[in-house]
């Protein structure tokens, strides 16, 4: 008869993501629900009862926080203003920055531009590419105008060789594209596996802290949009940025999901062109329609981080005879649009049950905040009544089920930005009720040459 395992014996399998242990191998972790992360434990995972203390040296002795000198770590511009905005003003020496994004969104193009601008500023840059050869990177640099003598390229996938390049080149900025392609001989498994990603990232971050060398690491994302590899990778780095954008449009956004040196509510705007990536310092005209006012349009002021952007919402109401009218939305939340339509029909007496309603934003931007409720309601109401709204009117407010207009976050900044951009009339929570806002719209929101029938 086989002997049973002692109760005090360590579990032979462990999850590399969360440390969950089990007596038999399973394909999915029972704690964090990650697939393929349960491996055989190489050593015991019990708690170490005692650790021999080590006296720190004079250079590493603990000091009072008021005695710490911050002059040794000034921010340095990356040369790309929108990227500096997201980082909090620039790159901090010794910072570890993780840039994630979907394949083909433009991560390598953005970082090659950052590398070129840093090289032009007099800092030597080492660009370690594990996905492309040096010749391929050179071709892209020629197309985007990112050639400079202080920009060094290395097509390497071995961690030890990359560290050797750092000793030889002595760069002021290191870019590794990407961490999933680099492997270390000190860790088992192929490149991209959780153990390898953890080992490579830890080594690069250790070099960054010891030498005061800022490191930008590119990370892949999974199908659900999360960063691939162990979750500990996001905890090790100082800054986590996400590069996103719709492939059908050229607009790209960089958002900070984590930033130890600045805010996480800043957004950088870029335009992907045939000659590279360009900054969009003032994107106020990207999400607006052109031409004369048309029925079924209204402008709202959306917040992208700390940046206020005017976004035009367009609505179309078409009569139909089918029993189930369609509700098609693009760029806005379908559930909030359904709620706004219900409020218009119940509180305002607007008949929508015999119409197909289409609601969309301009320029491919997506609005998920409730501040666009009032603009959606005005756009739909004007589409039904075939009524135009002035191009100089903006609507900001959350709509409740009772038809009340509630205030939204950063309302003062939105209103101030609307005034700066030339929107003379701003409908907001001061109107209190949707009916009052629509009445004010008849008085102030219609162009002088409008002859369409009123509500």
Protein Blocks (a to p, Z undefined) as FASTA:
>chain_A
ZZdddfkbccfbdcfklopacfbdcfbdfklopghkaccdfbdcbdcfbdcdddddfklg
ccdfklpcfklmcccdehiaklmmmnoopacehiacdddddehilmmmmmmmmmmmmmmn
opacddddfkbcfklmmmmmmmnopacfklccdddfbfklmmmmmmmnopabdcdddfkl
pccfkbgcjehiaklmmmmmmmmmmmmmmnopacdddddddfkopaedjfklmmmpmbdc
dddddfkbmbdcdddfbdfkbcfkbccdddddfkbccddfblmlmmccedjddehiacdd
ddehjaccdddddddddddfbfbdcdddehiafklmmmmmmmmmmmnopafklcccdddd
ehhiacfbfklmmmmmmmmmmmmnopacdfkbccdddddfkopacddehklmmmmmmmmn
opabacdfknopaklmmmmmmmmmpcfklcbdcZZ
